[in-house]
Amino acid sequence: MRLKVENTTENTIFLTPFIIKGDAVYNLEEIMISDDTTITGIGFKAFQIQNKKDLKKRQWVRIWFTKDDNQEKHAEKIVVFNLF
């Protein structure tokens, strides 16, 4: 799933679609992140991405996640793109 970061909290990341059409309505994707989530970056500034505190608004990300019994999404891996 390739998305943009809209907001982050202590243990949740809120995402919007990468491409947005003007006449469509999109809900924010809410995905739980933990200390076990692997976060890496691709690009010249990839070394600046160390943990969940380094995620910022409007960064492009690709996320691998699983769902639990309550249908909550938990991120296993996050890769941040376009780090210039």
PyMOL Python script that loads the backbone (N, CA, C, O; Angstrom):
from pymol import cmd

cmd.read_pdbstr("""\
ATOM      1  N   MET A   1       0.847  -1.151   0.000  1.00  0.00           N
ATOM      2  CA  MET A   1       0.000   0.000   0.000  1.00  0.00           C
ATOM      3  C   MET A   1       0.910   1.237   0.000  1.00  0.00           C
ATOM      4  O   MET A   1       1.731   1.389   0.904  1.00  0.00           O
ATOM      5  N   ARG A   2       0.779   2.120  -0.995  1.00  0.00           N
ATOM      6  CA  ARG A   2       1.620   3.310  -1.086  1.00  0.00           C
ATOM      7  C   ARG A   2       0.773   4.540  -0.766  1.00  0.00           C
ATOM      8  O   ARG A   2      -0.205   4.826  -1.457  1.00  0.00           O
ATOM      9  N   LEU A   3       1.154   5.261   0.281  1.00  0.00           N
ATOM     10  CA  LEU A   3       0.348   6.357   0.800  1.00  0.00           C
ATOM     11  C   LEU A   3       1.223   7.533   1.218  1.00  0.00           C
ATOM     12  O   LEU A   3       2.450   7.460   1.153  1.00  0.00           O
ATOM     13  N   LYS A   4       0.577   8.626   1.650  1.00  0.00           N
ATOM     14  CA  LYS A   4       1.265   9.791   2.200  1.00  0.00           C
ATOM     15  C   LYS A   4       0.917   9.916   3.675  1.00  0.00           C
ATOM     16  O   LYS A   4      -0.212   9.637   4.080  1.00  0.00           O
ATOM     17  N   VAL A   5       1.884  10.332   4.471  1.00  0.00           N
ATOM     18  CA  VAL A   5       1.658  10.551   5.897  1.00  0.00           C
ATOM     19  C   VAL A   5       0.852  11.839   6.064  1.00  0.00           C
ATOM     20  O   VAL A   5       1.230  12.886   5.537  1.00  0.00           O
ATOM     21  N   GLU A   6      -0.245  11.760   6.788  1.00  0.00           N
ATOM     22  CA  GLU A   6      -1.059  12.937   7.084  1.00  0.00           C
ATOM     23  C   GLU A   6      -0.810  13.424   8.506  1.00  0.00           C
ATOM     24  O   GLU A   6      -0.753  14.628   8.757  1.00  0.00           O
ATOM     25  N   ASN A   7      -0.661  12.475   9.441  1.00  0.00           N
ATOM     26  CA  ASN A   7      -0.450  12.838  10.836  1.00  0.00           C
ATOM     27  C   ASN A   7       0.101  11.615  11.568  1.00  0.00           C
ATOM     28  O   ASN A   7      -0.137  10.477  11.163  1.00  0.00           O
ATOM     29  N   THR A   8       0.831  11.859  12.638  1.00  0.00           N
ATOM     30  CA  THR A   8       1.309  10.767  13.481  1.00  0.00           C
ATOM     31  C   THR A   8       1.060  11.109  14.943  1.00  0.00           C
ATOM     32  O   THR A   8       1.090  12.275  15.337  1.00  0.00           O
ATOM     33  N   THR A   9       0.815  10.084  15.733  1.00  0.00           N
ATOM     34  CA  THR A   9       0.721  10.234  17.180  1.00  0.00           C
ATOM     35  C   THR A   9       1.724   9.262  17.794  1.00  0.00           C
ATOM     36  O   THR A   9       2.555   8.695  17.084  1.00  0.00           O
ATOM     37  N   GLU A  10       1.652   9.073  19.082  1.00  0.00           N
ATOM     38  CA  GLU A  10       2.613   8.209  19.779  1.00  0.00           C
ATOM     39  C   GLU A  10       2.628   6.782  19.228  1.00  0.00           C
ATOM     40  O   GLU A  10       3.693   6.182  19.085  1.00  0.00           O
ATOM     41  N   ASN A  11       1.442   6.237  18.917  1.00  0.00           N
ATOM     42  CA  ASN A  11       1.399   4.845  18.460  1.00  0.00           C
ATOM     43  C   ASN A  11       0.521   4.629  17.228  1.00  0.00           C
ATOM     44  O   ASN A  11       0.164   3.492  16.919  1.00  0.00           O
ATOM     45  N   THR A  12       0.168   5.706  16.519  1.00  0.00           N
ATOM     46  CA  THR A  12      -0.693   5.596  15.344  1.00  0.00           C
ATOM     47  C   THR A  12      -0.178   6.498  14.238  1.00  0.00           C
ATOM     48  O   THR A  12       0.331   7.590  14.493  1.00  0.00           O
ATOM     49  N   ILE A  13      -0.317   6.028  13.006  1.00  0.00           N
ATOM     50  CA  ILE A  13       0.013   6.843  11.841  1.00  0.00           C
ATOM     51  C   ILE A  13      -1.261   6.950  10.998  1.00  0.00           C
ATOM     52  O   ILE A  13      -1.937   5.950  10.759  1.00  0.00           O
ATOM     53  N   PHE A  14      -1.581   8.161  10.551  1.00  0.00           N
ATOM     54  CA  PHE A  14      -2.745   8.407   9.715  1.00  0.00           C
ATOM     55  C   PHE A  14      -2.255   8.708   8.304  1.00  0.00           C
ATOM     56  O   PHE A  14      -1.358   9.528   8.107  1.00  0.00           O
ATOM     57  N   LEU A  15      -2.855   8.034   7.325  1.00  0.00           N
ATOM     58  CA  LEU A  15      -2.372   8.104   5.952  1.00  0.00           C
ATOM     59  C   LEU A  15      -3.484   8.488   4.983  1.00  0.00           C
ATOM     60  O   LEU A  15      -4.659   8.208   5.223  1.00  0.00           O
ATOM     61  N   THR A  16      -3.095   9.135   3.882  1.00  0.00           N
ATOM     62  CA  THR A  16      -4.005   9.443   2.782  1.00  0.00           C
ATOM     63  C   THR A  16      -3.459   8.782   1.521  1.00  0.00           C
ATOM     64  O   THR A  16      -2.276   8.447   1.468  1.00  0.00           O
ATOM     65  N   PRO A  17      -4.295   8.590   0.511  1.00  0.00           N
ATOM     66  CA  PRO A  17      -3.809   7.999  -0.742  1.00  0.00           C
ATOM     67  C   PRO A  17      -2.738   8.860  -1.396  1.00  0.00           C
ATOM     68  O   PRO A  17      -2.707  10.077  -1.219  1.00  0.00           O
ATOM     69  N   PHE A  18      -1.875   8.217  -2.142  1.00  0.00           N
ATOM     70  CA  PHE A  18      -0.779   8.888  -2.833  1.00  0.00           C
ATOM     71  C   PHE A  18      -1.299   9.812  -3.928  1.00  0.00           C
ATOM     72  O   PHE A  18      -0.807  10.930  -4.082  1.00  0.00           O
ATOM     73  N   ILE A  19      -2.284   9.356  -4.684  1.00  0.00           N
ATOM     74  CA  ILE A  19      -2.896  10.157  -5.743  1.00  0.00           C
ATOM     75  C   ILE A  19      -4.338  10.437  -5.339  1.00  0.00           C
ATOM     76  O   ILE A  19      -5.109   9.515  -5.073  1.00  0.00           O
ATOM     77  N   ILE A  20      -4.695  11.714  -5.295  1.00  0.00           N
ATOM     78  CA  ILE A  20      -6.032  12.114  -4.876  1.00  0.00           C
ATOM     79  C   ILE A  20      -6.743  12.767  -6.053  1.00  0.00           C
ATOM     80  O   ILE A  20      -6.203  13.670  -6.693  1.00  0.00           O
ATOM     81  N   LYS A  21      -7.956  12.306  -6.333  1.00  0.00           N
ATOM     82  CA  LYS A  21      -8.778  12.902  -7.381  1.00  0.00           C
ATOM     83  C   LYS A  21      -9.683  13.946  -6.744  1.00  0.00           C
ATOM     84  O   LYS A  21     -10.188  13.739  -5.641  1.00  0.00           O
ATOM     85  N   GLY A  22      -9.889  15.059  -7.425  1.00  0.00           N
ATOM     86  CA  GLY A  22     -10.622  16.188  -6.865  1.00  0.00           C
ATOM     87  C   GLY A  22     -12.061  15.910  -6.493  1.00  0.00           C
ATOM     88  O   GLY A  22     -12.570  16.520  -5.552  1.00  0.00           O
ATOM     89  N   ASP A  23     -12.737  15.015  -7.191  1.00  0.00           N
ATOM     90  CA  ASP A  23     -14.153  14.772  -6.929  1.00  0.00           C
ATOM     91  C   ASP A  23     -14.398  13.574  -6.010  1.00  0.00           C
ATOM     92  O   ASP A  23     -15.547  13.175  -5.824  1.00  0.00           O
ATOM     93  N   ALA A  24     -13.367  13.004  -5.446  1.00  0.00           N
ATOM     94  CA  ALA A  24     -13.510  11.820  -4.597  1.00  0.00           C
ATOM     95  C   ALA A  24     -13.359  12.182  -3.120  1.00  0.00           C
ATOM     96  O   ALA A  24     -12.778  13.210  -2.773  1.00  0.00           O
ATOM     97  N   VAL A  25     -13.887  11.325  -2.272  1.00  0.00           N
ATOM     98  CA  VAL A  25     -13.775  11.491  -0.823  1.00  0.00           C
ATOM     99  C   VAL A  25     -12.946  10.325  -0.284  1.00  0.00           C
ATOM    100  O   VAL A  25     -13.217   9.165  -0.595  1.00  0.00           O
ATOM    101  N   TYR A  26     -11.949  10.639   0.515  1.00  0.00           N
ATOM    102  CA  TYR A  26     -11.059   9.617   1.054  1.00  0.00           C
ATOM    103  C   TYR A  26     -11.061   9.678   2.573  1.00  0.00           C
ATOM    104  O   TYR A  26     -10.976  10.756   3.160  1.00  0.00           O
ATOM    105  N   ASN A  27     -11.158   8.522   3.200  1.00  0.00           N
ATOM    106  CA  ASN A  27     -11.012   8.430   4.648  1.00  0.00           C
ATOM    107  C   ASN A  27      -9.540   8.248   4.974  1.00  0.00           C
ATOM    108  O   ASN A  27      -8.786   7.681   4.184  1.00  0.00           O
ATOM    109  N   LEU A  28      -9.137   8.729   6.134  1.00  0.00           N
ATOM    110  CA  LEU A  28      -7.766   8.511   6.578  1.00  0.00           C
ATOM    111  C   LEU A  28      -7.594   7.053   6.990  1.00  0.00           C
ATOM    112  O   LEU A  28      -8.442   6.488   7.680  1.00  0.00           O
ATOM    113  N   GLU A  29      -6.491   6.454   6.562  1.00  0.00           N
ATOM    114  CA  GLU A  29      -6.128   5.107   7.011  1.00  0.00           C
ATOM    115  C   GLU A  29      -5.456   5.248   8.371  1.00  0.00           C
ATOM    116  O   GLU A  29      -4.524   6.036   8.529  1.00  0.00           O
ATOM    117  N   GLU A  30      -5.923   4.497   9.333  1.00  0.00           N
ATOM    118  CA  GLU A  30      -5.336   4.524  10.676  1.00  0.00           C
ATOM    119  C   GLU A  30      -4.616   3.204  10.904  1.00  0.00           C
ATOM    120  O   GLU A  30      -5.231   2.138  10.911  1.00  0.00           O
ATOM    121  N   ILE A  31      -3.305   3.292  11.090  1.00  0.00           N
ATOM    122  CA  ILE A  31      -2.495   2.089  11.278  1.00  0.00           C
ATOM    123  C   ILE A  31      -1.671   2.247  12.548  1.00  0.00           C
ATOM    124  O   ILE A  31      -1.004   3.262  12.748  1.00  0.00           O
ATOM    125  N   MET A  32      -1.726   1.237  13.394  1.00  0.00           N
ATOM    126  CA  MET A  32      -0.995   1.261  14.656  1.00  0.00           C
ATOM    127  C   MET A  32       0.480   0.952  14.397  1.00  0.00           C
ATOM    128  O   MET A  32       0.807   0.056  13.619  1.00  0.00           O
ATOM    129  N   ILE A  33       1.363   1.700  15.054  1.00  0.00           N
ATOM    130  CA  ILE A  33       2.795   1.427  14.962  1.00  0.00           C
ATOM    131  C   ILE A  33       3.330   1.181  16.369  1.00  0.00           C
ATOM    132  O   ILE A  33       2.836   1.747  17.344  1.00  0.00           O
ATOM    133  N   SER A  34       4.335   0.337  16.456  1.00  0.00           N
ATOM    134  CA  SER A  34       4.911  -0.008  17.757  1.00  0.00           C
ATOM    135  C   SER A  34       6.424   0.060  17.664  1.00  0.00           C
ATOM    136  O   SER A  34       6.978   0.404  16.620  1.00  0.00           O
ATOM    137  N   ASP A  35       7.081  -0.268  18.751  1.00  0.00           N
ATOM    138  CA  ASP A  35       8.543  -0.284  18.755  1.00  0.00           C
ATOM    139  C   ASP A  35       9.092  -1.432  17.912  1.00  0.00           C
ATOM    140  O   ASP A  35      10.253  -1.399  17.503  1.00  0.00           O
ATOM    141  N   ASP A  36       8.271  -2.443  17.650  1.00  0.00           N
ATOM    142  CA  ASP A  36       8.693  -3.578  16.823  1.00  0.00           C
ATOM    143  C   ASP A  36       8.580  -3.294  15.329  1.00  0.00           C
ATOM    144  O   ASP A  36       9.085  -4.072  14.519  1.00  0.00           O
ATOM    145  N   THR A  37       7.931  -2.200  14.948  1.00  0.00           N
ATOM    146  CA  THR A  37       7.769  -1.854  13.536  1.00  0.00           C
ATOM    147  C   THR A  37       9.118  -1.443  12.956  1.00  0.00           C
ATOM    148  O   THR A  37       9.813  -0.600  13.522  1.00  0.00           O
ATOM    149  N   THR A  38       9.484  -2.044  11.826  1.00  0.00           N
ATOM    150  CA  THR A  38      10.725  -1.705  11.132  1.00  0.00           C
ATOM    151  C   THR A  38      10.473  -0.487  10.259  1.00  0.00           C
ATOM    152  O   THR A  38       9.575  -0.509   9.417  1.00  0.00           O
ATOM    153  N   ILE A  39      11.255   0.584  10.447  1.00  0.00           N
ATOM    154  CA  ILE A  39      11.096   1.814   9.671  1.00  0.00           C
ATOM    155  C   ILE A  39      12.422   2.119   8.990  1.00  0.00           C
ATOM    156  O   ILE A  39      13.450   2.278   9.649  1.00  0.00           O
ATOM    157  N   THR A  40      12.387   2.200   7.655  1.00  0.00           N
ATOM    158  CA  THR A  40      13.580   2.495   6.869  1.00  0.00           C
ATOM    159  C   THR A  40      13.248   3.552   5.830  1.00  0.00           C
ATOM    160  O   THR A  40      12.082   3.889   5.623  1.00  0.00           O
ATOM    161  N   GLY A  41      14.282   4.074   5.177  1.00  0.00           N
ATOM    162  CA  GLY A  41      14.087   5.081   4.145  1.00  0.00           C
ATOM    163  C   GLY A  41      14.875   4.757   2.901  1.00  0.00           C
ATOM    164  O   GLY A  41      15.857   4.016   2.946  1.00  0.00           O
ATOM    165  N   ILE A  42      14.429   5.328   1.764  1.00  0.00           N
ATOM    166  CA  ILE A  42      15.121   5.192   0.488  1.00  0.00           C
ATOM    167  C   ILE A  42      15.369   6.599  -0.038  1.00  0.00           C
ATOM    168  O   ILE A  42      14.430   7.385  -0.165  1.00  0.00           O
ATOM    169  N   GLY A  43      16.617   6.927  -0.344  1.00  0.00           N
ATOM    170  CA  GLY A  43      16.963   8.245  -0.859  1.00  0.00           C
ATOM    171  C   GLY A  43      18.216   8.774  -0.186  1.00  0.00           C
ATOM    172  O   GLY A  43      18.845   8.091   0.622  1.00  0.00           O
ATOM    173  N   PHE A  44      18.566  10.016  -0.539  1.00  0.00           N
ATOM    174  CA  PHE A  44      19.797  10.614  -0.025  1.00  0.00           C
ATOM    175  C   PHE A  44      19.775  10.844   1.480  1.00  0.00           C
ATOM    176  O   PHE A  44      20.824  10.798   2.122  1.00  0.00           O
ATOM    177  N   LYS A  45      18.604  11.090   2.054  1.00  0.00           N
ATOM    178  CA  LYS A  45      18.499  11.349   3.488  1.00  0.00           C
ATOM    179  C   LYS A  45      17.959  10.142   4.250  1.00  0.00           C
ATOM    180  O   LYS A  45      17.381  10.295   5.326  1.00  0.00           O
ATOM    181  N   ALA A  46      18.142   8.964   3.708  1.00  0.00           N
ATOM    182  CA  ALA A  46      17.603   7.754   4.333  1.00  0.00           C
ATOM    183  C   ALA A  46      18.176   7.523   5.729  1.00  0.00           C
ATOM    184  O   ALA A  46      17.510   6.937   6.583  1.00  0.00           O
ATOM    185  N   PHE A  47      19.393   7.976   5.963  1.00  0.00           N
ATOM    186  CA  PHE A  47      20.013   7.778   7.278  1.00  0.00           C
ATOM    187  C   PHE A  47      19.309   8.574   8.376  1.00  0.00           C
ATOM    188  O   PHE A  47      19.530   8.308   9.557  1.00  0.00           O
ATOM    189  N   GLN A  48      18.459   9.552   8.010  1.00  0.00           N
ATOM    190  CA  GLN A  48      17.738  10.349   9.002  1.00  0.00           C
ATOM    191  C   GLN A  48      16.479   9.652   9.511  1.00  0.00           C
ATOM    192  O   GLN A  48      15.875  10.105  10.483  1.00  0.00           O
ATOM    193  N   ILE A  49      16.080   8.567   8.875  1.00  0.00           N
ATOM    194  CA  ILE A  49      14.894   7.825   9.297  1.00  0.00           C
ATOM    195  C   ILE A  49      15.353   6.685  10.202  1.00  0.00           C
ATOM    196  O   ILE A  49      15.907   5.692   9.729  1.00  0.00           O
ATOM    197  N   GLN A  50      15.122   6.830  11.488  1.00  0.00           N
ATOM    198  CA  GLN A  50      15.552   5.832  12.461  1.00  0.00           C
ATOM    199  C   GLN A  50      14.374   5.150  13.157  1.00  0.00           C
ATOM    200  O   GLN A  50      14.392   3.937  13.363  1.00  0.00           O
ATOM    201  N   ASN A  51      13.345   5.930  13.521  1.00  0.00           N
ATOM    202  CA  ASN A  51      12.219   5.363  14.260  1.00  0.00           C
ATOM    203  C   ASN A  51      10.938   6.129  13.922  1.00  0.00           C
ATOM    204  O   ASN A  51      10.929   6.970  13.023  1.00  0.00           O
ATOM    205  N   LYS A  52       9.857   5.831  14.649  1.00  0.00           N
ATOM    206  CA  LYS A  52       8.557   6.415  14.326  1.00  0.00           C
ATOM    207  C   LYS A  52       8.488   7.921  14.564  1.00  0.00           C
ATOM    208  O   LYS A  52       7.611   8.582  14.008  1.00  0.00           O
ATOM    209  N   LYS A  53       9.372   8.475  15.362  1.00  0.00           N
ATOM    210  CA  LYS A  53       9.382   9.927  15.590  1.00  0.00           C
ATOM    211  C   LYS A  53       9.894  10.697  14.378  1.00  0.00           C
ATOM    212  O   LYS A  53       9.687  11.906  14.283  1.00  0.00           O
ATOM    213  N   ASP A  54      10.560  10.012  13.452  1.00  0.00           N
ATOM    214  CA  ASP A  54      11.103  10.658  12.255  1.00  0.00           C
ATOM    215  C   ASP A  54      10.094  10.746  11.113  1.00  0.00           C
ATOM    216  O   ASP A  54      10.385  11.356  10.084  1.00  0.00           O
ATOM    217  N   LEU A  55       8.915  10.148  11.277  1.00  0.00           N
ATOM    218  CA  LEU A  55       7.889  10.232  10.242  1.00  0.00           C
ATOM    219  C   LEU A  55       7.243  11.609  10.283  1.00  0.00           C
ATOM    220  O   LEU A  55       6.819  12.073  11.341  1.00  0.00           O
ATOM    221  N   LYS A  56       7.169  12.261   9.123  1.00  0.00           N
ATOM    222  CA  LYS A  56       6.640  13.622   9.047  1.00  0.00           C
ATOM    223  C   LYS A  56       5.532  13.709   8.008  1.00  0.00           C
ATOM    224  O   LYS A  56       5.433  12.868   7.115  1.00  0.00           O
ATOM    225  N   LYS A  57       4.708  14.727   8.137  1.00  0.00           N
ATOM    226  CA  LYS A  57       3.587  14.945   7.224  1.00  0.00           C
ATOM    227  C   LYS A  57       4.082  15.079   5.787  1.00  0.00           C
ATOM    228  O   LYS A  57       5.122  15.684   5.530  1.00  0.00           O
ATOM    229  N   ARG A  58       3.329  14.509   4.863  1.00  0.00           N
ATOM    230  CA  ARG A  58       3.552  14.544   3.410  1.00  0.00           C
ATOM    231  C   ARG A  58       4.678  13.640   2.924  1.00  0.00           C
ATOM    232  O   ARG A  58       5.025  13.691   1.744  1.00  0.00           O
ATOM    233  N   GLN A  59       5.253  12.825   3.778  1.00  0.00           N
ATOM    234  CA  GLN A  59       6.228  11.853   3.293  1.00  0.00           C
ATOM    235  C   GLN A  59       5.486  10.716   2.607  1.00  0.00           C
ATOM    236  O   GLN A  59       4.408  10.313   3.046  1.00  0.00           O
ATOM    237  N   TRP A  60       6.065  10.203   1.533  1.00  0.00           N
ATOM    238  CA  TRP A  60       5.491   9.065   0.832  1.00  0.00           C
ATOM    239  C   TRP A  60       5.979   7.806   1.511  1.00  0.00           C
ATOM    240  O   TRP A  60       7.171   7.665   1.783  1.00  0.00           O
ATOM    241  N   VAL A  61       5.077   6.898   1.784  1.00  0.00           N
ATOM    242  CA  VAL A  61       5.448   5.667   2.474  1.00  0.00           C
ATOM    243  C   VAL A  61       4.801   4.455   1.812  1.00  0.00           C
ATOM    244  O   VAL A  61       3.769   4.561   1.150  1.00  0.00           O
ATOM    245  N   ARG A  62       5.422   3.328   2.004  1.00  0.00           N
ATOM    246  CA  ARG A  62       4.840   2.036   1.641  1.00  0.00           C
ATOM    247  C   ARG A  62       4.799   1.240   2.939  1.00  0.00           C
ATOM    248  O   ARG A  62       5.787   1.178   3.671  1.00  0.00           O
ATOM    249  N   ILE A  63       3.647   0.632   3.218  1.00  0.00           N
ATOM    250  CA  ILE A  63       3.449  -0.028   4.508  1.00  0.00           C
ATOM    251  C   ILE A  63       3.010  -1.478   4.312  1.00  0.00           C
ATOM    252  O   ILE A  63       2.158  -1.780   3.477  1.00  0.00           O
ATOM    253  N   TRP A  64       3.606  -2.355   5.092  1.00  0.00           N
ATOM    254  CA  TRP A  64       3.175  -3.740   5.190  1.00  0.00           C
ATOM    255  C   TRP A  64       2.549  -3.890   6.567  1.00  0.00           C
ATOM    256  O   TRP A  64       3.165  -3.536   7.572  1.00  0.00           O
ATOM    257  N   PHE A  65       1.332  -4.410   6.619  1.00  0.00           N
ATOM    258  CA  PHE A  65       0.643  -4.497   7.902  1.00  0.00           C
ATOM    259  C   PHE A  65      -0.127  -5.804   8.006  1.00  0.00           C
ATOM    260  O   PHE A  65      -0.333  -6.510   7.019  1.00  0.00           O
ATOM    261  N   THR A  66      -0.547  -6.106   9.231  1.00  0.00           N
ATOM    262  CA  THR A  66      -1.419  -7.247   9.510  1.00  0.00           C
ATOM    263  C   THR A  66      -2.629  -6.740  10.277  1.00  0.00           C
ATOM    264  O   THR A  66      -2.594  -5.668  10.881  1.00  0.00           O
ATOM    265  N   LYS A  67      -3.697  -7.521  10.245  1.00  0.00           N
ATOM    266  CA  LYS A  67      -4.899  -7.186  11.009  1.00  0.00           C
ATOM    267  C   LYS A  67      -5.028  -8.156  12.175  1.00  0.00           C
ATOM    268  O   LYS A  67      -4.734  -9.344  12.048  1.00  0.00           O
ATOM    269  N   ASP A  68      -5.473  -7.630  13.310  1.00  0.00           N
ATOM    270  CA  ASP A  68      -5.695  -8.494  14.463  1.00  0.00           C
ATOM    271  C   ASP A  68      -7.159  -8.939  14.505  1.00  0.00           C
ATOM    272  O   ASP A  68      -7.899  -8.723  13.545  1.00  0.00           O
ATOM    273  N   ASP A  69      -7.575  -9.553  15.602  1.00  0.00           N
ATOM    274  CA  ASP A  69      -8.947 -10.053  15.734  1.00  0.00           C
ATOM    275  C   ASP A  69      -9.984  -8.938  15.709  1.00  0.00           C
ATOM    276  O   ASP A  69     -11.121  -9.164  15.296  1.00  0.00           O
ATOM    277  N   ASN A  70      -9.613  -7.745  16.141  1.00  0.00           N
ATOM    278  CA  ASN A  70     -10.527  -6.596  16.153  1.00  0.00           C
ATOM    279  C   ASN A  70     -10.487  -5.808  14.852  1.00  0.00           C
ATOM    280  O   ASN A  70     -11.057  -4.720  14.771  1.00  0.00           O
ATOM    281  N   GLN A  71      -9.820  -6.344  13.829  1.00  0.00           N
ATOM    282  CA  GLN A  71      -9.665  -5.707  12.517  1.00  0.00           C
ATOM    283  C   GLN A  71      -8.851  -4.412  12.577  1.00  0.00           C
ATOM    284  O   GLN A  71      -8.954  -3.577  11.679  1.00  0.00           O
ATOM    285  N   GLU A  72      -8.045  -4.239  13.623  1.00  0.00           N
ATOM    286  CA  GLU A  72      -7.119  -3.105  13.682  1.00  0.00           C
ATOM    287  C   GLU A  72      -5.874  -3.451  12.881  1.00  0.00           C
ATOM    288  O   GLU A  72      -5.402  -4.588  12.906  1.00  0.00           O
ATOM    289  N   LYS A  73      -5.352  -2.470  12.178  1.00  0.00           N
ATOM    290  CA  LYS A  73      -4.166  -2.679  11.348  1.00  0.00           C
ATOM    291  C   LYS A  73      -2.919  -2.348  12.155  1.00  0.00           C
ATOM    292  O   LYS A  73      -2.841  -1.294  12.787  1.00  0.00           O
ATOM    293  N   HIS A  74      -1.943  -3.254  12.133  1.00  0.00           N
ATOM    294  CA  HIS A  74      -0.678  -3.072  12.835  1.00  0.00           C
ATOM    295  C   HIS A  74       0.456  -3.138  11.816  1.00  0.00           C
ATOM    296  O   HIS A  74       0.598  -4.131  11.102  1.00  0.00           O
ATOM    297  N   ALA A  75       1.255  -2.086  11.751  1.00  0.00           N
ATOM    298  CA  ALA A  75       2.340  -2.017  10.771  1.00  0.00           C
ATOM    299  C   ALA A  75       3.473  -2.950  11.165  1.00  0.00           C
ATOM    300  O   ALA A  75       3.909  -2.969  12.316  1.00  0.00           O
ATOM    301  N   GLU A  76       3.945  -3.724  10.191  1.00  0.00           N
ATOM    302  CA  GLU A  76       5.126  -4.557  10.391  1.00  0.00           C
ATOM    303  C   GLU A  76       6.365  -3.855   9.861  1.00  0.00           C
ATOM    304  O   GLU A  76       7.436  -3.919  10.465  1.00  0.00           O
ATOM    305  N   LYS A  77       6.207  -3.178   8.717  1.00  0.00           N
ATOM    306  CA  LYS A  77       7.339  -2.517   8.072  1.00  0.00           C
ATOM    307  C   LYS A  77       6.851  -1.251   7.376  1.00  0.00           C
ATOM    308  O   LYS A  77       5.796  -1.254   6.741  1.00  0.00           O
ATOM    309  N   ILE A  78       7.624  -0.162   7.497  1.00  0.00           N
ATOM    310  CA  ILE A  78       7.333   1.101   6.823  1.00  0.00           C
ATOM    311  C   ILE A  78       8.589   1.532   6.085  1.00  0.00           C
ATOM    312  O   ILE A  78       9.671   1.593   6.669  1.00  0.00           O
ATOM    313  N   VAL A  79       8.444   1.833   4.795  1.00  0.00           N
ATOM    314  CA  VAL A  79       9.553   2.344   3.987  1.00  0.00           C
ATOM    315  C   VAL A  79       9.172   3.739   3.519  1.00  0.00           C
ATOM    316  O   VAL A  79       8.115   3.928   2.916  1.00  0.00           O
ATOM    317  N   VAL A  80      10.031   4.722   3.794  1.00  0.00           N
ATOM    318  CA  VAL A  80       9.794   6.114   3.408  1.00  0.00           C
ATOM    319  C   VAL A  80      10.535   6.382   2.103  1.00  0.00           C
ATOM    320  O   VAL A  80      11.720   6.071   1.981  1.00  0.00           O
ATOM    321  N   PHE A  81       9.825   6.967   1.114  1.00  0.00           N
ATOM    322  CA  PHE A  81      10.385   7.263  -0.201  1.00  0.00           C
ATOM    323  C   PHE A  81      10.634   8.758  -0.357  1.00  0.00           C
ATOM    324  O   PHE A  81      10.207   9.562   0.471  1.00  0.00           O
ATOM    325  N   ASN A  82      11.335   9.117  -1.436  1.00  0.00           N
ATOM    326  CA  ASN A  82      11.490  10.499  -1.882  1.00  0.00           C
ATOM    327  C   ASN A  82      12.143  11.382  -0.824  1.00  0.00           C
ATOM    328  O   ASN A  82      11.635  12.459  -0.514  1.00  0.00           O
ATOM    329  N   LEU A  83      13.236  10.944  -0.286  1.00  0.00           N
ATOM    330  CA  LEU A  83      13.964  11.715   0.723  1.00  0.00           C
ATOM    331  C   LEU A  83      15.091  12.486   0.049  1.00  0.00           C
ATOM    332  O   LEU A  83      16.201  11.973  -0.096  1.00  0.00           O
ATOM    333  N   PHE A  84      14.810  13.698  -0.356  1.00  0.00           N
ATOM    334  CA  PHE A  84      15.822  14.547  -1.003  1.00  0.00           C
ATOM    335  C   PHE A  84      16.399  15.532  -0.034  1.00  0.00           C
ATOM    336  O   PHE A  84      17.264  16.327  -0.403  1.00  0.00           O
TER     337      PHE A  84
END
""", "prot")
cmd.dss("prot")
cmd.show_as("cartoon", "prot")
cmd.util.cbc("prot")
cmd.orient("prot")
